[in-house]
Amino acid sequence: MEELSTEQATEPVGHVRVVYLGPVAPHWEVQSDYGDPEMIDAFRERVLARLVLLPPHDPQFRRNRERVVRDAERENLALEWDLGFPEEGDGAE
């Protein structure tokens, strides 16, 4: 029984992709492939509130990105980032 609940807990209930649109505001778009639309919309609002004026090279972006990651983990969402350029450490993962 324990294995089943672990498998259920790891299965994402939705998917979101955070896309960097470029240096002109708005900088970000949050797209979703599947999941409860109401939950995705609420998550989208929180993400955009955290990232609204932050391009990826801003020092505050790293801190707020971690908050977005933790929020996605709490909501059990598969999270993907598209910053428009390769990130450090992408080759190893």
Steps between C-alpha positions, in 0.01 A plus 500: 500500500780739582650467150169588338459821701861596416431447129183708520683780681769519231258507205456867403146632492587760237776647286617860463768658286637842599620675182723808487363725225789745484627828641179698436222461758311281544803278545320175582227268381373193685373221275337173600465167320263335749353536847205660674450840330408676826810371677721589201351852485564556871858373460545724192392805702751422776783441249434821313479696826846370595662551160310796352792746469790257525704394198705180554827691546361701796647382835150486654391253230696210652328546839154535351558206266567280804171617648321404177669157508390440861146615416486253207624221728228580756234496228651181350549664159760401243694824444705587194698819427566642155735793541594512133862406570682197645529510876805403702484134593250407226750268330534282811128448550 
